[in-house]
Amino acid sequence: MKAAYLISPQKIEIVEKPIPSIDKGEVLIRVKAALTCGTDLKAYLRGHPLIPMPGPFGHEFSGIIEEIAPDVEGFKKGDSVMLVHTAPCGECSYCKRGLFNLCEILTKDMMLGAFSEYMVVKKRVAKQNMFHKPEDIPFEEAAFLEPLSCIVHGVRTLNPQTDDRVLIIGTGPVGLLFMQVLKIMGIEVAVLGRNKNKLSMAKSLGADSVFCTGENPLVYTDGFGFDKVVECTGQKEIWIKALDYVRKGGTVLLFGGLKSGTEVCYDAGRLHYDEITLKGVFHYNPDDVKEAVNLIKSKKLKLTELISGKMPLNKISEVFEKLSKGEGIKYLIEL
């Protein structure tokens, strides 16, 4: 089979590998749709601690069951499935506290390699986080399950109220998905970004207002400030700037991850006297995945609009070069 391997920053190679065999509880998937994501782009540009190099690349996908272990229940060969690339162990100290997204082995045992013709689904994922794909849901929409699960977890953490006004900073796939989920909930949402084309898309997808970098989004609140601010860029300077847009007693959700070891300084007076809440958020738990499945099935989200183009596997390096230049939102890798 053909598979894309991330060899080193800015170097992807297409390699020939044997079709992998499966063990007890596992499933072999023939990948039908694989999507790029912001984490993939970070890994491509500078490396990422959760994506070893050299190694298999990609983690947002859907497909058809090619082979299935006899002990896997509820599925059969030929079933179309939607799934994510991790599942908690259920046994560590964090899982016992219900903090499944912080499971001690979660990030040490992820399934990577969606940019390949076949993918082995590990036992924990097959049991907890794999679902039947309805016939009326395209494979490319089903492949959004992983990022959408992260968004659902972020929204749960944010806990928006019906009268909240929320500012999303960032117009990448995460920001645009976050905005859409909030709008489904009836929340008032403004979007701040630097790419005018992506801001236009945000508006077309339902944003109540959009602001370009250099404009002051506080005018939307008559200077009062937003109840909630969601940082979706993963840039240090934006993490710091996000505090400027939140009202007293408000919350800033730091969704976009920074490189480990990065130190961020905030105005202590603002945090203390204005009672600002800063919240980090990471990954998802099985309940988030189930809710994301239902969101996809509801067809209330505009997902295919976030796919900027389709490219064959042998053009994957070109795809990431485009993304590194800010061209496009997400790309579908055809397999």
Secondary structure, 3 states (H helix, E strand, C coil): CEEEEEEECCEEEEEECCCCCCCCCCEEEEEEEEECCHHHHHHHHHCECCECCCEECCCEEEEEEEEECCCCCCCCCCCEEEECCCCCCCCCHHHHCCCHHHCCCHHHCCCCCCCECEEEECHHHHHHCEEECCCCCCHHHHCCHHHHHHHHHHHHHHCCCCCCEEEEECCCHHHHHHHHHHHHCCCEEEEEECCHHHHHHHHHCCCCEEEECCCCHHHHHCCCCEEEEEECCCCHHHHHHHHHHEEEEEEEEECCCCCCCCCCCCCHHHHHHCCCEEEECCCCCHHHHHHHHHHHHHCCCCCHHHEEEEEEHHHHHHHHHHHHCCCCCEEEEEC
